[in-house]
Amino acid sequence: MRHRTAIACALLVLTACSTPAGKAARDLAGRVAPGYRIEFRQITAATDSFCFRTSGKHLLIEGSSTRAMTAGLGKYLRDCCGADISWYAHSPIVLPARMPLPEQAVSGRALVPECFFLNYCTFGYEMPWWQWDDWERFIDWMALCGVNLPLAITGQEAVWQEVWRSMGLSDEQIRAWFTGPAHLPWHRMCNIDGVDGPLPQGWTDAQEALQKRILARERELGMTPVMPAFAGHVPRGLKELHPGADITSVSGWGGFGPEHMPCFLSPQDSLYAVIQREFIVAQERRYGTSHAYGFDLFNEVDPPSWDPATLAAYGACAYGSLAAADPEARWIQMGWMFYYDRAHWTRENVEAYLGAIPRGRVTLLDYYTENIPVWTLTDSFFGQDWIFCYLGNFGGNTRLSGPFHRESGRITEALGEGGASGIGCTLEAFGINRWLYEYVLERAWSGFEGDSLWLSRLERRRHSPAGFWHEMADSIYVRGSFSEGVLICGRPCLEGDVSRRVIHATPYSEDVLIRAWKRLLDNPSDSPAWKEDAVAIGCQVLGNRFASLRDTLAAAYAARDLEAARAACTRMREVLSHTERLAACLPQFRLDRWLEGACAFALSPEEEYYYRHNAWHLITTWGGRLNDYASRLWSGLVGSYYAPRWEMFMDEIFSCLQDGRAFDQAAFERRCSLFEDSLVLEAPMLLDLPPSDPLTACLSAAACL
C-alpha cells in the first residue's frame, strides 16, 4: 500500500518550491522544527493532498496547498519524530536531536474540504488575555492539524464603534453596551449587555492590532478565517434614534436582569440591511475579508415568533442582507440552537429556517456530536452543507471526559452516510484532553490506520507505558462532556451536587483511574507531555477521592458520629492541599497565569483592578445563574476560593453535630454567596505558590490516597 502511494506521489506534477504556499510551510517548519532539513514543493492534485518522503539527507514534503503541506508536516512530526506539539506557547517542543527520515513515503488526502476550529465561548473562557506569542503557537498548531476554517472574531469591537458612531451613538453609549473582555462572547451572541462594562478603550485598540496579526498569519497559512457579521444585536440607544424600527428585547438569558437584556432588530426591517452593509464595509476596510461570516440570530434566546413562515423570513432576510453587502458571502452558523432548544426547533421549524437560505450559501456546525448529533435529526440539515464537530469542554472544566470509541464511530457515520462537508472541534476552552481534538482532526485525512495504531502512536508521543492510552480510552474516556467540573469546584453539600456545574459520580471505578495513574508514575519521563498527563490525571484522581470522602463525611453526619466526621474532614483537607500543590505544576492550571494575563492589558492601577475583577468574575460567580460554570481545578482557585467554601461547610457540619441541629443547605448557600461576592468585589491577587517537580508532587499526592 505504501509502495503504491509513493508511486502516486511521484506521478503528481511538481511546481516550484518557491511558491507562497511553500514559503509559508517552510516558515512554519522553521518555528516548530528549527534545524531540521525540510524541503517543500507544491503539487497539483484534484483533492487537497500531501506526500512526504526521504530525499537524500533531507525530508521532502509535497502538497497541493499550504494546508496540505503543513498537515503533512504535522503528521511527520507526530508519527516519525514522536513529537507532541502543544497549543500552548509555554510548552516546549521536544524533537529528536538527529532528524528521523521515513523509510517509505507517507501520503494523505483530505476526505473533506474543511476543518473548523474554535467556539465563540473560547474567546472568553480561554483567549481574552492572549498576546501574540500565544496566538502564534496556537495558529501553528492548527496548521499542523490541517485546520483551514478557524473562527476569527477578535477585534470586532473596534468595527462596531465605527458603525455605531456613524449612526449617531456616543462613545459612552457604545462602550457601556459592551461587556467586560471575558464576557464579550455572550455579548457578541446577543445574550447580555453591559456586564462588567464599560469596556476600556485600550483593550479595544489592542485587540484591533492583534486581530490584524492573527488574520495575516492565518491567511498566510492558507486558512479561511470565519469573521463576524451583523446578527441583529443593537444598542438600546438605537431605538431612540429609530423609533419606528422593529426592535425588541430578547428573552431572558442566564438569569440576568432586564438592565442587561439585549435588543434585537428584526432581519425583516429595512434598517437591518443598512447596518449589515455598514459593518461588512467597515470590517473589510480594517481586516480584509475571506467571504466566510459566522453569526447566529437566536443563540439560547427565543425569536420574536416561532411561526415557521416567520422563521423562514428571518433566515432569508439575514442571508439577503449579507449577500447584498458581499455577493461572495457564505454564512457559517452554529447548529447549537437546534440542539439546545429542541422543543421549539422542531423539524418543521428547522426546515423552514434553513430552506429559506440558498443551497450552498450556508454551512451548519453540528456543535455537540458527542451527545446528540443534530444531523441525524434533520436529514443532514435538510441538504445544507454541515460540519461534524466535537465539543468536549464546557467553560474550561478540568475533567477527563470524552467518549472516544463512540465519537470514533460517529465520525465514520458522518463521513459516510451523513455526507458531512467538514470536521471540526468546538471546545469552549483548552485545559486538558488535547489528544482527543488532535484525533478528531486527523480523521479528516485518508491514511488513517485505525484507533488502536493511533493510540499506540499517542503513547509514544506522550512517553506513556505501552497500552496506557488504550486502557484510558476503553475505561475512562467513555462519557460525553457536559458543563461539569469535579466536586471540589462546586458549592458544598451533603449529597450529590447542588447544581449541574459539577459532577459527583464518574462513569468508571475510582480504583481503575488510580491504577492507571500509578502505572504512569512508575514509568516517569522528563517530557512535557508526560508531566502534563501525570498532573492532569492526578488532579482527577484527587477530585474523585474528595467526592468519596465527602460521602464518608455525609455518612458520619447521618450517624451523628463526631469522630468519624473529624477523620473525614482531616482527609478532605489533605486532598485539597495536595490538589493545590499538584495543579501548581502546570502553567495552564494556575490562577496566577490567568490573572497576570488580564492585568497585562492595564494602563493604570484602576484598570489593573478592572481587568483582575473581570477575569476573576468569569471563572467564579460568572453572573446571573451561572455560578461555577467555569469550574476549574486550578492552583490558586483551590486555595483561595474552593477550599475556603469547603472549610465553611466542614465547620458548619461540626457545629450541627455538636449542637444537635440539622444542616440547612439553603442557609449555607446564602453564606456561600456572601463569601463569593466579597471576593469578586475584592478581585484578589493570586496566591503565589511556587511550582514543584510534577513527579514529586504526584508521588506525594498518591501517598495520601
C-alpha positions in Angstrom: 0.0 0.0 0.0 2.7 2.5 0.9 4.7 1.5 -2.2 1.8 2.3 -4.4 1.3 5.6 -2.6 4.9 6.6 -3.2 4.5 5.9 -6.9 1.3 8.0 -6.9 3.2 10.8 -5.3 5.9 10.7 -7.9 3.4 11.0 -10.7 2.0 14.2 -9.4 3.0 17.4 -11.2 5.5 19.4 -9.2 5.8 23.2 -9.3 8.5 25.4 -7.9 9.2 25.2 -4.2 9.4 28.9 -4.0 5.6 29.4 -4.2 3.9 31.5 -1.4 2.4 28.2 -0.1 5.8 26.6 0.1 7.4 29.6 1.8 4.6 29.7 4.4 5.1 26.0 5.2 8.9 26.4 5.3 8.5 29.3 7.8 6.2 27.2 9.9 8.8 24.4 9.9 11.4 26.9 11.0 9.3 27.9 14.0 8.4 24.4 15.2 11.4 22.3 14.0 14.4 24.6 13.7 17.5 22.9 12.4 15.6 20.2 10.5 16.3 20.0 6.8 12.8 20.0 5.2 12.0 21.0 1.7 8.5 21.8 0.5 7.1 21.5 -3.0 3.7 22.4 -4.3 1.9 19.9 -6.4 -1.3 19.8 -8.4 -4.0 17.4 -7.3 -7.7 17.1 -7.7 -8.1 16.9 -3.9 -6.1 18.5 -1.2 -3.2 16.0 -0.7 0.3 15.7 0.7 3.1 13.2 0.5 6.4 13.2 2.5 9.4 11.0 1.8 13.2 10.9 2.2 15.1 12.8 -0.4 18.8 12.4 0.0 19.7 13.6 3.5 16.6 15.7 4.0 12.8 15.4 4.1 10.7 16.3 1.1 7.0 17.3 1.7 4.9 17.7 -1.3 1.4 19.2 -1.0 -1.3 20.7 -3.1 -1.8 23.7 -0.8 -0.3 25.4 2.2 -2.8 23.4 4.3 -1.8 20.1 2.8 1.9 20.8 3.3 1.5 21.9 6.9 -0.8 18.9 7.6 1.9 16.7 6.1 4.5 18.4 8.3 2.3 17.8 11.4 1.9 14.1 10.6 5.6 13.7 10.0 6.4 15.4 13.4 3.8 13.3 15.2 4.4 9.9 13.6 8.0 9.9 12.6 9.5 12.1 15.2 7.2 11.2 18.1 6.7 14.9 18.8 4.0 16.2 20.9 3.3 19.8 20.0 1.1 21.7 22.4 -1.3 24.5 21.5 0.2 26.4 24.5 3.2 28.7 23.8 4.7 28.0 27.2 5.2 24.3 26.4 8.5 23.5 24.7 8.6 21.4 21.5 10.9 18.4 22.1 12.3 16.8 18.9 15.0 14.1 18.4 18.4 15.6 18.1 19.0 13.7 14.9 16.3 14.3 12.3 14.4 11.0 11.6 13.8 10.2 8.0 11.0 7.9 6.9 11.8 4.6 5.2 8.8 4.8 3.0 6.6 7.6 1.6 3.6 8.6 3.6 0.6 10.3 2.0 -2.7 11.8 2.9 -5.7 13.1 1.1 -8.4 15.3 2.6 -11.6 13.4 3.0 -13.5 16.7 3.5 -12.6 20.1 2.2 -12.8 21.9 5.5 -11.6 21.6 9.1 -13.2 24.0 11.5 -11.8 25.0 14.9 -12.9 27.1 17.9 -16.1 28.2 19.6 -17.4 31.7 20.3 -17.1 30.9 24.0 -13.4 30.1 23.7 -12.7 33.8 23.2 -13.9 34.3 26.7 -13.0 31.2 28.6 -9.5 30.8 27.1 -8.3 33.7 24.9 -9.3 37.1 26.2 -5.9 37.7 27.7 -3.8 36.2 25.0 -0.9 38.1 23.4 0.7 37.4 20.0 3.1 34.7 21.3 0.0 32.7 22.4 -1.8 33.2 19.1 1.3 32.4 17.1 1.8 29.0 18.7 -1.9 28.2 18.5 -2.2 29.1 14.8 0.9 27.0 14.1 -0.8 24.1 16.0 -4.0 24.5 13.9 -1.9 24.4 10.7 -0.1 21.2 11.8 -3.5 19.7 12.4 -4.9 20.7 9.0 -7.4 23.3 10.2 -8.3 25.7 7.4 -11.6 27.2 8.8 -10.8 28.9 12.1 -13.2 31.2 13.9 -11.7 34.7 13.9 -13.8 37.1 15.9 -11.1 39.1 17.8 -11.1 42.9 17.4 -14.7 43.3 16.2 -15.5 45.9 18.9 -13.4 48.5 17.0 -15.6 47.9 14.0 -18.8 48.3 16.0 -17.5 51.5 17.4 -17.1 52.9 13.9 -20.6 51.7 12.8 -22.5 53.0 15.9 -20.6 56.3 15.8 -21.7 56.7 12.2 -25.3 56.1 13.2 -25.3 58.8 15.9 -24.5 56.9 19.1 -22.0 58.4 21.6 -18.8 56.8 22.7 -20.2 56.5 26.2 -23.3 54.7 24.9 -21.2 52.3 22.8 -18.6 51.4 25.5 -21.4 50.8 28.0 -23.1 48.5 25.6 -20.1 46.2 25.6 -19.4 43.9 28.5 -16.0 43.3 30.1 -13.4 41.4 27.9 -14.0 37.9 29.3 -17.8 38.2 28.9 -17.7 39.5 25.4 -18.6 36.2 23.6 -22.0 36.3 25.2 -22.4 39.9 24.3 -21.5 39.1 20.7 -24.1 36.3 20.7 -26.9 38.7 21.8 -27.2 37.2 25.3 -26.1 40.0 27.6 -25.2 43.7 27.5 -23.1 45.8 29.9 -21.9 43.1 32.3 -18.6 44.4 33.8 -18.7 47.4 31.4 -17.9 49.9 30.2 -15.1 48.3 28.1 -11.8 50.1 28.3 -10.7 51.8 25.0 -7.2 50.5 25.5 -8.4 46.9 25.3 -10.4 47.6 22.1 -7.4 49.2 20.5 -5.0 46.3 21.5 -7.5 43.7 20.1 -7.7 45.5 16.8 -3.9 45.4 16.4 -3.9 41.8 17.5 -6.6 40.8 15.0 -4.6 42.1 12.1 -1.7 39.9 13.1 -4.0 36.9 13.6 -5.6 37.2 10.2 -2.4 37.9 8.4 -0.8 34.6 9.8 -4.0 32.5 9.3 -4.2 33.7 5.6 -0.5 33.1 5.1 -1.0 29.5 6.2 -3.9 29.0 3.7 -6.7 29.3 6.2 -10.1 31.0 5.6 -10.8 32.9 8.8 -14.5 33.0 9.7 -15.2 36.6 10.6 -18.3 38.1 12.3 -21.3 39.8 10.7 -24.4 41.6 12.0 -26.9 39.3 13.7 -29.4 41.8 14.8 -27.9 42.8 18.2 -28.2 46.6 18.6 -27.6 49.1 21.5 -30.7 50.2 23.3 -29.9 53.8 22.3 -30.5 52.9 18.6 -34.2 52.5 19.4 -34.4 56.2 20.4 -32.7 57.2 17.1 -35.0 54.9 15.1 -38.3 54.8 17.0 -40.1 53.1 14.1 -37.6 50.2 13.7 -38.7 46.7 14.7 -36.5 46.4 17.8 -37.5 44.2 20.7 -35.8 42.9 23.8 -34.6 39.4 23.7 -35.9 36.7 26.1 -34.0 36.4 29.4 -30.7 34.6 29.4 -28.6 33.1 32.2 -30.6 34.7 35.0 -29.5 38.3 34.2 -31.9 41.2 34.9 -33.6 43.5 32.4 -30.8 46.0 32.6 -28.5 43.5 30.9 -31.1 42.3 28.3 -30.0 43.0 24.7 -32.2 44.4 22.0 -32.8 42.6 18.7 -33.5 44.2 15.3 -35.7 42.1 13.1 -34.0 41.0 9.9 -37.2 41.9 8.1 -36.7 45.6 9.0 -35.0 47.7 6.3 -32.6 49.1 8.8 -31.1 45.6 9.2 -29.6 45.5 5.8 -28.2 49.0 6.2 -26.4 48.1 9.4 -25.1 44.8 7.8 -23.6 46.7 5.0 -22.0 49.3 7.2 -20.4 46.6 9.4 -19.1 44.5 6.5 -17.6 47.5 4.7 -16.0 48.8 7.9 -14.7 45.4 8.8 -13.2 44.8 5.3 -11.5 48.2 5.4 -9.8 47.2 8.6 -9.2 43.5 8.2 -9.9 42.4 4.7 -12.3 39.6 4.0 -12.4 35.8 3.4 -16.1 35.9 2.5 -16.9 33.5 5.4 -19.0 35.0 8.1 -20.1 33.5 11.4 -23.2 34.8 13.1 -26.3 33.4 14.8 -29.6 35.0 15.2 -31.0 33.2 18.2 -28.3 31.6 20.3 -30.1 30.4 23.5 -32.7 33.1 23.2 -36.2 33.0 21.7 -37.0 34.6 18.3 -39.9 37.0 18.4 -42.1 34.3 16.7 -41.9 30.6 16.4 -44.1 30.6 13.3 -42.3 28.6 10.5 -43.1 31.2 7.9 -41.6 33.9 10.1 -38.5 31.9 10.9 -38.1 31.3 7.1 -38.3 35.1 6.6 -35.7 35.7 9.3 -33.3 33.3 7.6 -33.9 34.7 4.1 -33.6 38.3 5.1 -30.5 37.8 7.3 -28.7 36.0 4.4 -30.1 38.5 1.9 -28.5 41.4 3.9 -25.2 39.6 3.9 -25.2 38.7 0.2 -26.1 42.3 -0.6 -23.1 43.5 1.3 -20.8 40.8 0.0 -22.1 38.8 -3.1 -19.5 36.1 -2.4 -20.6 35.7 1.3 -21.0 32.3 2.9 -22.9 32.1 6.2 -21.3 29.8 8.9 -23.7 29.2 11.8 -24.0 27.0 14.8 -26.4 24.1 14.9 -26.2 24.5 18.7 -29.6 26.3 19.0 -31.3 23.3 17.3 -29.9 21.1 20.0 -30.2 23.5 22.9 -33.9 24.2 22.3 -35.1 21.1 20.7 -38.7 21.6 22.0 -39.1 24.7 19.8 -36.7 24.0 16.9 -38.8 21.2 15.6 -38.1 19.5 12.2 -40.7 21.8 10.7 -39.1 24.9 12.1 -35.5 23.9 11.3 -36.5 23.0 7.7 -38.4 26.3 7.2 -35.5 28.4 8.5 -32.7 26.6 6.6 -34.8 26.1 3.5 -35.1 29.8 3.0 -31.3 30.2 2.6 -30.0 29.4 -0.9 -28.4 25.9 -1.1 -24.6 26.1 -0.7 -24.6 29.6 0.9 -24.8 28.4 4.5 -22.7 25.8 6.4 -24.0 24.4 9.7 -21.7 23.4 12.6 -23.1 20.3 14.2 -21.7 21.6 17.5 -22.1 18.8 20.0 -22.0 15.4 18.3 -20.7 13.5 21.3 -24.2 14.0 22.9 -26.8 14.3 20.1 -25.7 14.6 16.5 -28.3 17.1 15.1 -27.6 15.9 11.6 -29.4 12.6 12.4 -32.5 14.5 13.5 -32.7 16.8 10.5 -31.9 14.7 7.4 -28.3 16.1 7.4 -29.6 19.7 7.9 -32.1 19.3 5.0 -29.4 19.3 2.3 -27.3 22.3 3.5 -23.6 21.8 4.0 -22.6 20.8 7.5 -19.5 20.2 9.6 -19.2 17.4 12.2 -17.9 19.0 15.4 -16.7 17.6 18.7 -17.2 19.9 21.6 -15.6 18.1 24.5 -15.1 21.0 27.0 -17.5 23.5 28.6 -16.1 26.5 30.4 -12.7 25.2 30.9 -13.7 22.4 33.2 -10.6 20.4 34.1 -12.2 16.9 33.8 -11.1 13.8 32.0 -14.0 13.2 29.7 -14.9 12.3 26.1 -16.5 9.1 24.7 -13.5 8.1 22.5 -14.9 5.0 20.8 -18.4 6.3 20.4 -17.1 9.5 18.8 -14.9 7.4 16.5 -18.0 5.6 15.2 -19.9 8.8 14.8 -17.1 10.3 12.7 -17.2 7.3 10.4 -21.0 7.6 10.0 -20.8 11.4 9.4 -18.2 11.0 6.7 -20.2 8.2 5.1 -24.0 8.3 5.1 -24.1 11.7 6.8 -22.4 13.4 3.9 -20.5 15.9 6.2 -18.6 18.6 4.3 -16.1 19.1 7.1 -14.8 18.0 10.5 -14.2 20.4 13.4 -13.9 21.0 17.1 -15.9 23.5 19.1 -14.4 23.4 22.6 -15.2 26.2 25.0 -11.7 26.2 26.5 -8.4 24.3 26.2 -7.2 23.0 29.5 -6.8 19.2 29.1 -7.7 16.3 26.7 -5.9 17.9 23.8 -5.2 14.5 22.3 -8.9 14.0 21.6 -9.1 17.1 19.4 -6.0 16.0 17.5 -7.6 12.7 16.9 -10.8 14.2 15.5 -8.9 16.5 13.2 -6.6 13.6 11.9 -9.8 11.7 10.9 -10.3 14.3 8.2 -7.5 12.7 6.2 -7.1 9.4 4.4 -4.4 7.0 5.5 -6.0 6.6 9.0 -5.0 3.1 10.1 -7.4 2.5 12.9 -7.9 3.6 16.5 -5.5 1.0 18.0 -2.5 2.1 16.0 -3.4 5.8 16.6 -3.4 5.2 20.3 -0.1 3.4 20.2 1.4 6.4 18.4 -0.1 8.6 21.1 1.6 6.6 23.8 4.9 7.2 22.0 4.3 10.9 21.7 3.3 11.3 25.3 6.0 9.0 26.7 3.4 6.7 28.3 3.7 3.0 29.0 2.6 0.6 26.2 -1.2 0.2 26.3 -1.7 3.1 28.7 -3.9 5.2 26.3 -5.7 2.1 25.1 -6.8 1.5 28.7 -7.7 5.1 29.2 -9.8 5.1 26.0 -11.5 1.8 27.0 -12.2 2.6 30.7 -12.0 6.3 31.4 -12.9 8.2 28.3 -16.4 6.7 27.9 -18.7 9.5 28.7 -19.7 12.7 26.9 -18.8 16.1 28.1 -21.2 18.4 30.0 -20.8 21.6 31.8 -19.4 19.9 34.9 -16.2 20.1 37.0 -15.1 17.9 39.8 -17.0 18.2 43.1 -14.2 20.3 44.8 -15.2 23.1 42.4 -18.9 23.1 43.4 -20.7 24.6 46.3 -20.5 22.2 49.2 -23.5 20.0 50.0 -24.1 16.7 51.8 -25.1 14.5 48.9 -24.9 14.6 45.2 -24.2 18.1 43.9 -26.3 21.2 44.3 -26.1 22.3 40.6 -25.3 20.8 37.2 -22.0 22.7 37.3 -20.1 19.9 38.9 -20.5 16.1 39.0 -20.3 13.8 42.0 -20.3 10.4 40.2 -17.9 9.1 37.5 -18.8 6.5 34.8 -15.8 4.4 35.9 -14.4 2.9 39.1 -12.2 5.3 41.1 -9.7 2.4 41.5 -9.3 2.0 37.8 -8.1 5.5 37.3 -5.8 5.3 40.4 -4.2 2.1 39.0 -3.7 3.8 35.6 -2.2 6.9 37.2 0.2 4.9 39.4 1.3 2.9 36.4 2.2 6.2 34.7 4.1 7.3 37.7 6.0 4.1 37.7 7.3 5.0 34.3 8.4 8.6 34.6 9.7 10.8 31.9 11.2 14.3 31.6 8.9 15.1 28.6 6.4 18.0 28.9 3.6 15.7 27.7 4.3 13.1 30.4 4.3 15.8 33.1 1.1 17.2 31.7 -0.7 13.8 31.8 0.7 13.0 35.3 -0.6 16.2 36.7 -4.0 16.3 34.9 -4.8 12.7 35.7 -3.6 13.2 39.3 -5.9 16.1 39.8 -8.8 14.0 38.5 -7.8 11.2 40.9 -7.8 13.7 43.8 -11.1 15.1 42.7 -12.7 11.7 42.7 -11.2 10.8 46.1 -12.5 14.1 47.5 -16.1 13.2 46.4 -15.7 9.8 48.1 -14.5 11.5 51.3 -17.4 13.9 51.2 -19.8 10.9 51.1 -17.9 9.5 54.1 -18.5 12.8 55.9 -22.2 12.7 55.0 -22.5 9.2 56.4 -20.8 10.3 59.6 -23.2 13.2 59.9 -26.2 10.9 59.3 -24.9 8.6 62.1 -24.2 11.6 64.3 -20.6 10.3 64.7 -18.4 13.2 65.6 -15.1 11.3 65.5 -15.8 9.8 62.1 -16.7 13.2 60.8 -13.5 14.7 62.2 -11.4 12.0 60.5 -13.2 12.5 57.1 -12.6 16.3 57.3 -8.9 15.7 58.0 -8.6 13.6 54.9 -10.6 16.1 52.9 -8.2 18.9 53.9 -5.2 16.7 52.9 -6.7 16.2 49.4 -7.4 19.9 49.0 -3.8 20.7 50.0 -2.3 18.2 47.6 -4.6 19.3 44.8 -3.5 22.9 45.2 0.2 21.9 45.1 -0.2 19.4 42.2 -2.1 21.8 40.0 0.6 24.4 40.5 3.0 22.2 38.5 1.3 23.2 35.2 1.1 26.8 34.0 -2.4 26.2 32.4 -3.6 25.0 35.9 -2.5 28.2 37.7 -4.7 31.1 38.6 -1.8 33.5 38.5 -1.3 32.9 34.8 -4.9 33.9 34.1 -4.8 37.0 36.3 -1.4 38.2 35.2 -2.6 37.9 31.6 -5.6 40.1 32.3 -3.6 42.7 34.2 -1.1 42.9 31.3 -3.7 45.0 29.4 -3.9 47.6 32.2 -2.8 51.2 31.5 -3.4 52.3 35.1 -3.9 50.9 38.6 -7.6 51.4 38.2 -7.6 49.3 35.0 -5.5 46.7 36.7 -8.2 46.2 39.3 -10.9 46.2 36.5 -9.2 43.5 34.5 -8.4 41.4 37.5 -12.1 41.7 38.6 -13.4 40.7 35.2 -11.0 37.7 35.0 -11.9 36.5 38.5 -15.7 37.1 37.9 -15.9 34.8 34.8 -14.3 31.8 36.4 -16.1 32.0 39.7 -19.6 33.6 40.1 -19.9 34.4 36.3 -23.1 36.4 36.9 -26.8 35.6 36.7 -27.4 31.9 37.4 -24.1 30.7 36.0 -22.1 30.4 39.3 -19.3 27.8 39.0 -20.0 27.2 35.3 -16.3 27.6 34.5 -15.3 25.3 37.3 -11.5 24.8 37.1 -9.3 22.7 39.4 -6.6 25.4 39.4 -3.9 26.2 41.9 -4.9 29.5 43.4 -8.6 28.9 42.9 -8.5 25.8 45.1 -6.6 27.6 47.8 -8.4 31.0 47.8 -11.9 30.0 46.7 -12.9 26.3 46.7 -11.1 25.2 49.8 -12.5 28.1 52.0 -16.0 27.2 50.9 -15.4 23.6 52.0 -13.9 24.8 55.3 -17.1 26.7 55.9 -19.0 23.6 55.1 -17.0 21.3 57.4 -17.2 23.8 60.2 -21.0 24.0 59.8 -21.3 20.2 59.8 -19.3 20.0 63.0 -21.4 22.8 64.6 -24.5 20.9 63.7 -23.2 17.7 65.2 -22.1 19.4 68.4 -25.4 21.3 68.8 -27.8 18.7 67.6 -29.0 20.9 64.7 -30.0 19.8 61.2 -27.8 21.1 58.4 -29.6 23.9 56.5 -28.4 23.8 52.9 -30.3 26.9 51.8 -28.9 29.0 54.7 -25.4 27.7 54.0 -25.7 28.6 50.3 -26.6 32.2 51.4 -23.4 32.3 53.3 -21.5 31.0 50.3 -23.0 33.7 48.2 -21.8 36.4 50.6 -18.3 34.9 50.6 -18.2 34.6 46.8 -19.5 38.1 46.1 -16.9 39.6 48.6 -14.1 38.0 46.6 -15.5 39.2 43.3 -15.6 42.8 44.7 -12.1 42.4 46.1 -10.7 40.9 42.9 -7.9 39.3 44.9 -4.4 38.9 43.8 -3.0 35.4 43.3 -1.7 33.1 45.9 1.8 32.7 44.6 2.5 29.0 45.1 5.9 28.1 43.5 5.7 25.2 41.1 7.3 21.9 42.3 8.5 18.9 40.3 5.5 17.1 38.9 6.7 13.7 39.7 7.5 14.7 43.3 4.1 16.3 43.7 2.3 13.3 42.1 4.1 10.8 44.4 3.3 12.9 47.4 -0.4 13.1 46.4 -0.6 9.4 45.6 0.8 8.6 49.1 -2.2 10.3 50.7 -4.8 8.1 48.9 
